[in-house]
Amino acid sequence: MKQNSYNNVIVSRSAIVSNYLYLKSKLKDGKKTLAMIKANAYGHGAREVALALQGAGCSVFGVAETREAVHLRENGLKGEIFVMMGFTHDAVSLFFEYDLTPVVFSLEAIECLSEAAAACGKDIGCHIKVETGMGRLGFEPDQAIDIARKIDSLPGVFVAGLLSHFPESEDPQAASTQNAYALFSELCTEFKTEFSSICHLANSGAMLNFPEAHFDMGRVGISLYGYHPEGDNVGVEHGLIPAMSFATQVLQVKEYPAGVGISYGHTFTTSRRTKLAVLPVGYEDGYMRSLSNCGEVLVRGQRAPICGRICMNICMVDVTDIDGVEAGDEVVLLGRQEDETITADDIATWANTISYEVLCMIGHTNKTIYID
Ligand SMILES: *Cc1c(COP(=O)(O)O)cnc(C)c1O
């Protein structure tokens, strides 16, 4: 993390808490909400987000890898922490030492957990991941019951849950969503006759758009941070509040006549007398090169377009039509300035990606200030 930088990521913990409470209110009583704080809480800072959510009553969290879970435990997180992506076998003891919850998708991992459990005299509950059309991790649906029986037959391990993941959760009508839902529902019914475990399937999209798919727990990621998987600023329509802003300042203002090439490759040529503001932000700061000649930033409450290629630590914006811009002026790349707002969905549209990636990229490398 860069100290003393021109660039600051600003995160509102209260926005995340408010999104959490709102999402939780979408679930019927007795169902749980798992807060996804993998990827450093989608760039917002895993420790700060997790502790803020813990303060708001959240007691179930999810990360990708064991190292992230260990970091959170060491920072005082008390609830259940799901490790979604398995583990290298030399890390199995961490599940017992730090009381972590494994998601399992291979028999080898289950046997490894069983041996480690026997060795330390503790039992561990496993959540079985099944593949229902994502083409990603998991046992095939027709293996699930056998795997669950196998788990129950091994010492030290027991079946605590069954889960799957939607490829297009934001669209309940999509064939993939309907298929995954039908497969999972059937499996879940069968499961519950034999195992006292929970079933969970919904991520943000299903949490907001597909209540039938809530089962026993929703796993919310992007919506906690104020966005909807659909993009297009749909999150705001659902009452979600974006939590991250990103700001810098003008490094220098330059004036050029018409016909001057700007930045690497001269992909932009001034078409009139042009005032450019040079900004100390580039792709190293998570401001992606694909925003070259198509992004916008806010200066003095107005939109200024990116001119030319984004460099490693610098980019230029056209401020010809904005009065009085000078070195040191605040520039907002993500977030609100006066009456204008740029969202991660806007940036994602310009850069041909999704809000998730924008938040991760910007959040990962910059100094973060928590405003509340
Ligand atoms: C990341 C992830 C989620 C959260 O998804 P969002 O779309 O961010 O809500 C839920 N479940 C699994 C298995 C995930 O990997």
The ligand as a Gaussian input file, in Angstrom:
#p B3LYP/6-31G(d) Opt

LIG

0 1
 C      -17.708000     -14.703000      -5.063000
 C      -18.734000     -15.694000      -4.740000
 C      -19.998000     -15.285000      -4.261000
 C      -20.428000     -13.838000      -4.214000
 O      -20.804000     -13.431000      -5.527000
 P      -21.354000     -11.972000      -5.813000
 O      -21.802000     -12.010000      -7.236000
 O      -20.208000     -11.037000      -5.627000
 O      -22.446000     -11.719000      -4.857000
 C      -20.878000     -16.268000      -3.856000
 N      -20.554000     -17.582000      -3.940000
 C      -19.366000     -18.008000      -4.427000
 C      -19.079000     -19.469000      -4.505000
 C      -18.426000     -17.076000      -4.849000
 O      -17.255000     -17.497000      -5.347000

